[in-house]
Amino acid sequence: MAAAPSAYAWGSLGHTTVAYIAQNLVSQDTKKFAQRILNDTSASYLANVATWADNYRYTTEGAFSAPLHYIDALDSPPKQCNVNYERDCPEEGCIVSAIANYSTRAVTKDVGLAEQQKALKWVIHFVGDIHQPLHVENLEVGGNFINVTFNGARTNLHAAWDTAIPQKLIGNFSLATAEKWAANLTNEIKRGTYKKESKAWSKGLKAKKPVDSAMVWASDANSLVCSTVVPHGPDAVRNQEISGAYYETAIPVVTKQIAKAGFRLAAWLDAIVENAGKDVIKGDDGKYGLSKREFKFADWQLEAKAKRAAFGDDCGCGADHAH
């Protein structure tokens, strides 16, 4: 069961942990803003909605949002990892344009409270998603086509990073488990392992430039595809058992990405709340997607895009898992 595909990038455990870390770090003004918008003054006000976006995309109303959970970097790992906004974010949008758009809407009163609430819930979720390396990578549809085994159970590389790897370390999901992991990681950020390096985690974060800010996070996570996810190429892990040496290499990276996501979510929420009403937050011209532009794709990139289109936004196992 530990390796069973999950409905959520990072799994419910990862996403909820990210939200709890953010709760531990946000300013009092941000806390009050979020609790008011979400109509929740409980001790889990962000954590309670951390996985809403995944449930919503499986509804008729929310189906349009499925492609907004990722950006398919058309790079060539492990030889080269890079993500390019113009090249990789289609007109219908991607996780980068979604973070920009919904960050704007979350603090814009004119859209109405219901829309502000949905926007905030998307931001909470998407900032988590963008820190999962295989959510910013096209290779074999974000690793969904790379079959592996974990603790003897058949799964794929994407699902393993989402759920099996963190759950082997922490255990199955519960709010209490996520809150405890978040407390430990918050302590590492404030006083421990991540104290020094976390000072650089907010580099490039500017409320005035949400696309640029999100691209810093996307590029950071994408680089891990080459260094950690498939450092020797996909065939080195395909059909292999990865709960041993591979897990030991991956788990410190997964842990740090969860910590980074929580830290950056807090910093980002603080930034957009602080700048609300100052006409400085620009969210991709108010669109879900991008203005039309030309980009010349290589043949292999066109084939990769076609493969993603044929695959769709779901991995084929219903609501149990998606890219």
Buried (B, 14 or more C-beta within 10 A) or exposed (E): EBBBBBBBBBBBBBBBBBBBBBBBBBBEEBBEBBBBBBEBEEEBBBBBBBBBBBEBBBEEEBEEBBBBBBBBBBBBBBEEBBBBBEBBBBEEBBBBBBBBBBBBBBBBEEBEEEBBBBBBBBBBBBBBBBBBBBBBBBBBBBBBBBBBBBBEBEBBBBBBBBBBBBBBEBEEBEBEBBBBBBBBBBBBBEEEBBEEEBEEBBEBBBBEBBBBBBBBBBBBBBBBBBBBBBBEEBEEBBEBBBBEEBBEBBBEBBBBBBBBBBBBBBBBBBBBBBBBEEEBBBBBEEEBBBEEEEEEEEEEBEEBBEBBEEBEBBBEBEEEBBB
